[in-house]
Amino acid sequence: MSLINVNNLTFRYDGSYENIFENTSFQIDTDWKLGFIGRNGRGKTTFLNLLLGKYEFKGSISSSVEFEYFPYEIKDETKNTIDIFYEICVGRDDWEFIREISLMDVKEDVLYRPFYTLSNGEKTKVLLAALFLISNSFLLIDEPTNHLDESARLVIQEYLSKKNGFILVSHDRNLLDNCVDHILSINKINIEIQKGNFSSWFENKTRQDKFEINENIKLKKEISKLSESAKRSSLWSDKAEKGKYNSVNSGSKVDRGYVGHKAAKVMKRSKNIEVRKEKAIAQKSKLLHNIEEYSSLSLSPIVLKKDRIANVKNLSLFYDDKKICEDINFEIKNGDRIALCGKNGSGKSSVLKLFYGENISYTGEFYISQNLKFSYIPQNTEFLYGTLSEFARSNEIDESLFKTILRKLDFSREQFDKNIEDFSDGQKKKVFIAKSLCEKANLYIWDEPLNFIDIFSRIQVENVILEYKPTLVFVEHDISFREKIATKIINL
């Protein structure tokens, strides 16, 4: 067993006025399996880069192990996979690599194929297997399951559950529940480590948030009550102190000693009340700093007069005369939330594009109501550029509403001044989510909307769908999200 020690870590990017980390200290056991969570833009990838020594910082990070980062950068993908393995795992034998990839349900023949010919799932599995074979290494695994289908995710989940010595950045709640034993969370004002999986962490987080909210309400009332009491006592004391110098009171002389003693006693009581009030204010000031807000989002679905929106029967799709899927049958009615499932390459995105109106070759029956209003979230965000204002204008959406939604999805106001191409992957995806929530539509078509999106924002999106019940057809590999949202599941 060895430790990774982080002491008084302070870091901010050049040109920025805000620290991402400030005097942060904690300790990690290198045998732990840590799930790393936090809102988009909080600094998860930045922290991994600090461990890798990519930036200068204040404080110290010490460790007796080397850090390896996933996804590993492959400079020449034309090389055979076995040659890339030799480059990564110097001194390791073929049989060790074959053993590892077999645990990932990857066939041995991928070793003798150029790396670029592997699917995304195969690449992920091969690189994870290679990195775990590096001696004396602690893996920094950054969102390995994005774009991977459910079966590939389950294989990786099973593989990681049998390993240790890694930090896993992921927003997949099912994955985090099944392959980590500690949660490392970046909160609003600190980083904390807690033993357990995501569900146990989230339960504790929810309980703590509720306690702080209730405690804040209680202290607020107490402070108000004490303020009024201190004010009354102070006024009485002042009045009594002034009154003791009156020569006559109802025909009798004032007992100045008694009145003075009484006034002093009341003043002392007033000061004690002030001390209690200051203590309550100090307690209150420590609350609510790490509360993650689930601001309510809204949606404006348009219900079609006809109940049936679309219908496909014996549908087969083709790219360049190559059949990519066949014998698809389902219909979409008002209020349906249909999840398309299947392995990568099974045609899910192509079906969505067909509904959205792209020119895709098909056979079979395809019916869709005329004059439908669509709202589409594409899988790819790489083509985004320019400012948020320009994006809103080009997509003919209300800029004020658009930015309000982004604020609710944890965008800072500083983010509004940046170009979209400089956003994180999660923030880019939120741009499309916010756009879709601005649009009035009969049919919402979402292609992997949650890739890179933080857990708290996923919950917000779940809540708005369940509240407004739009007609939705979507592809999403987040099992937790799909189980809560889908009214129908179509397997391709």
Rosetta blueprint (number, residue, H / E / L):
1 M L
2 S L
3 L E
4 I E
5 N E
6 V E
7 N E
8 N E
9 L E
10 T E
11 F E
12 R L
13 Y L
14 D L
15 G L
16 S L
17 Y L
18 E L
19 N L
20 I L
21 F E
22 E E
23 N E
24 T E
25 S E
26 F E
27 Q E
28 I E
29 D E
30 T L
31 D L
32 W L
33 K E
34 L E
35 G E
36 F E
37 I E
38 G L
39 R L
40 N L
41 G L
42 R L
43 G L
44 K H
45 T H
46 T H
47 F H
48 L H
49 N H
50 L H
51 L H
52 L L
53 G L
54 K L
55 Y L
56 E L
57 F L
58 K E
59 G E
60 S E
61 I E
62 S E
63 S E
64 S L
65 V L
66 E E
67 F E
68 E E
69 Y E
70 F E
71 P L
72 Y L
73 E L
74 I L
75 K L
76 D L
77 E L
78 T L
79 K L
80 N E
81 T H
82 I H
83 D H
84 I H
85 F H
86 Y H
87 E H
88 I H
89 C L
90 V L
91 G L
92 R L
93 D L
94 D H
95 W H
96 E H
97 F H
98 I H
99 R H
100 E H
101 I H
102 S H
103 L H
104 M L
105 D L
106 V L
107 K L
108 E H
109 D H
110 V H
111 L H
112 Y H
113 R L
114 P E
115 F H
116 Y H
117 T H
118 L L
119 S L
120 N H
121 G H
122 E H
123 K H
124 T H
125 K H
126 V H
127 L H
128 L H
129 A H
130 A H
131 L H
132 F L
133 L L
134 I L
135 S L
136 N L
137 S E
138 F E
139 L E
140 L E
141 I E
142 D E
143 E L
144 P L
145 T L
146 N L
147 H L
148 L L
149 D L
150 E H
151 S H
152 A H
153 R H
154 L H
155 V H
156 I H
157 Q H
158 E H
159 Y H
160 L H
161 S H
162 K L
163 K L
164 N L
165 G L
166 F E
167 I E
168 L E
169 V E
170 S L
171 H L
172 D L
173 R H
174 N H
175 L H
176 L H
177 D H
178 N H
179 C H
180 V L
181 D L
182 H E
183 I E
184 L E
185 S E
186 I E
187 N L
188 K L
189 I L
190 N L
191 I E
192 E E
193 I E
194 Q E
195 K E
196 G L
197 N L
198 F H
199 S H
200 S H
201 W H
202 F H
203 E H
204 N H
205 K H
206 T H
207 R H
208 Q H
209 D H
210 K H
211 F H
212 E H
213 I H
214 N H
215 E H
216 N H
217 I H
218 K H
219 L H
220 K H
221 K H
222 E H
223 I H
224 S H
225 K H
226 L H
227 S H
228 E H
229 S H
230 A H
231 K H
232 R H
233 S H
234 S H
235 L H
236 W H
237 S H
238 D H
239 K H
240 A H
241 E H
242 K H
243 G H
244 K L
245 Y L
246 N L
247 S L
248 V L
249 N E
250 S L
251 G L
252 S E
253 K L
254 V L
255 D L
256 R H
257 G H
258 Y H
259 V H
260 G H
261 H H
262 K H
263 A H
264 A H
265 K H
266 V H
267 M H
268 K H
269 R H
270 S H
271 K H
272 N H
273 I H
274 E H
275 V H
276 R H
277 K H
278 E H
279 K H
280 A H
281 I H
282 A H
283 Q H
284 K H
285 S H
286 K L
287 L L
288 L L
289 H L
290 N L
291 I L
292 E L
293 E L
294 Y L
295 S L
296 S L
297 L L
298 S L
299 L L
300 S E
301 P E
302 I L
303 V L
304 L L
305 K L
306 K L
307 D L
308 R E
309 I E
310 A E
311 N E
312 V E
313 K E
314 N E
315 L E
316 S E
317 L E
318 F E
319 Y E
320 D L
321 D L
322 K E
323 K E
324 I E
325 C E
326 E E
327 D E
328 I E
329 N E
330 F E
331 E E
332 I E
333 K E
334 N L
335 G L
336 D L
337 R E
338 I E
339 A E
340 L E
341 C E
342 G L
343 K L
344 N L
345 G L
346 S L
347 G L
348 K H
349 S H
350 S H
351 V H
352 L H
353 K H
354 L H
355 F H
356 Y H
357 G L
358 E L
359 N L
360 I L
361 S E
362 Y E
363 T E
364 G E
365 E E
366 F E
367 Y E
368 I E
369 S L
370 Q L
371 N L
372 L L
373 K L
374 F E
375 S E
376 Y E
377 I E
378 P L
379 Q L
380 N L
381 T L
382 E L
383 F L
384 L L
385 Y L
386 G L
387 T L
388 L H
389 S H
390 E H
391 F H
392 A H
393 R H
394 S H
395 N L
396 E L
397 I L
398 D L
399 E H
400 S H
401 L H
402 F H
403 K H
404 T H
405 I H
406 L H
407 R H
408 K H
409 L L
410 D L
411 F L
412 S L
413 R H
414 E H
415 Q H
416 F H
417 D H
418 K L
419 N L
420 I H
421 E H
422 D H
423 F L
424 S L
425 D H
426 G H
427 Q H
428 K H
429 K H
430 K H
431 V H
432 F H
433 I H
434 A H
435 K H
436 S H
437 L H
438 C H
439 E L
440 K E
441 A E
442 N L
443 L E
444 Y E
445 I E
446 W E
447 D E
448 E L
449 P L
450 L L
451 N L
452 F L
453 I L
454 D L
455 I H
456 F H
457 S H
458 R H
459 I H
460 Q H
461 V H
462 E H
463 N H
464 V H
465 I H
466 L H
467 E H
468 Y H
469 K L
470 P L
471 T L
472 L E
473 V E
474 F E
475 V E
476 E L
477 H L
478 D L
479 I H
480 S H
481 F H
482 R H
483 E H
484 K H
485 I H
486 A L
487 T L
488 K E
489 I E
490 I E
491 N E
492 L L
